Amino acid sequence: MQEGESAMASLAEVRVDEAEPMENESQARPEELRLLEALLFASNEPLDTATLAKRMPEGVDIKAALEQLQADYALRGVNLVRVANKWTFRTAGDLAWLMTRESTETRRLSRAAIEVLAIIAYHQPVTRAEIEEIRGVVTSKGTLDVLLETGWIKPRGRRKTPGRPLTFGTTEDFLSQFTLEQLGDLPGLEELKGTGLLDSRLPTGFSVPTPSDDPQLREDEDPLEPGEDLDLALAPAVEPETPPEGGNEGGEGGNEE
């Protein structure tokens, strides 16, 4: 009987010894990192620094803690990333194929939609008339409808001009879709040339605007009315796009593709 008790005691000691490294590892990990992990894993949407800071103990350097946590997860199956100035865990880029489902249908944007999206991203806030002036063709209803349905653009306000046209801008979903931390991460003129998306022989004075992340309305914008039933006042979806009045009919071919 004594031998059995001795064996049981030895086994218990082994189990305790095996558990100690895990406990010590948990104790050695800074508490603020464990708290951040819990908050980010529990949230079903990205969280900004201010929201995280409110949930952390007083005196914690939230920026340093996030950077440390990001470094800890850099080589793991999930990474801590910042999208639209908010933090979230995402599957590591090289493992994204694991999340792909064969039933997923990829919807390709038309050339016209890509052009309009690019103009809105770089020139926001921008009205439909301003988009048409830049492109040199009238924008059909379907093009903006598609972009609104994706959630990548949204009405911002109304321009303080006759007719009070809507101004459009991009959304956080746009940043998330293209894995951008901020609009300033969009490629500039030299980067676009390097990728071949722009002809290296550009007109004198040609430039690519620097997009702004400022969500505040500009001086020439009025806010949307609460509960306003937006009349997007888009062109009819019946005929293809044509050059706007006074436009250059020979410049871009006149029609959307």
C-alpha positions, 0 to 999 in steps of 0.5 A: 500500500505504501509503495502505491501511495509513493508511486501516486505521489511521484506521478503527482510531482511529475504532473506538477512539474510539467504544468509549471512551465506553462504557468511560468510562461503565462506569468512571464508574459506582460499582462497588457499584451494578454489583455490586448489579445483578449480584446482583439480576439473577442471583437467582431470588428477592428478596434482603434487605439482610443477604444483599446486604451479605454479598456487597458489599465492606467499607465499602459503605453498602448502604442508600444504594447500594440507594436510588441503584440504585432511583433509577437504575431509576425511569424504566426498563422494570424497576424496583427494588422492595422487597417483604416487606423484600426487594429485586428487579427487576420490570417497570415497573407501566405496562408490566405489560400486556406480560407478560400472556398471554391464556391466563392464567386469573384466579381470583376469590376468594369474598366469604367468602375475601376476608373471611377473608383480611382478618381474618387479615391484620389480626388475625394470629396468629388461630385459626379459632375467632377468625375465626368469632367476628369474622365471626359465621359458621362457616368452611367447610373450602373457604374456608381450603383455597383461601387455603392453596393460594394460598400467601397464608396459612400455619399459624404455630403452635398456641395455648396453649389446650385443643385447641391450635388452629392459628394462621394468618398471612400469607406473603411471597407475600401481600405480593408479590401485593398489592405491599406492602412490609410489613403496616403498609402495609395501609390503616387505618380512614380509608383504608378509609372513603375508598375506600367499603369501610367505612360512614362511620357505624360503631359507637362504638369501632369500630377497625381493628387495626394488623397486625404484621410480627413473625414471632416466635411470641407468648407464647400460641403454641407452635411447630409440631413439625418434620415435623408432619402438620398436621390443620387440623381444619376444618369438613366441606365439605358444608353451607354456613356457619352462625352459630356457637353463640351467634352472631347469626343475623340479623347477617350472614345466616349463610351464606358467599357 
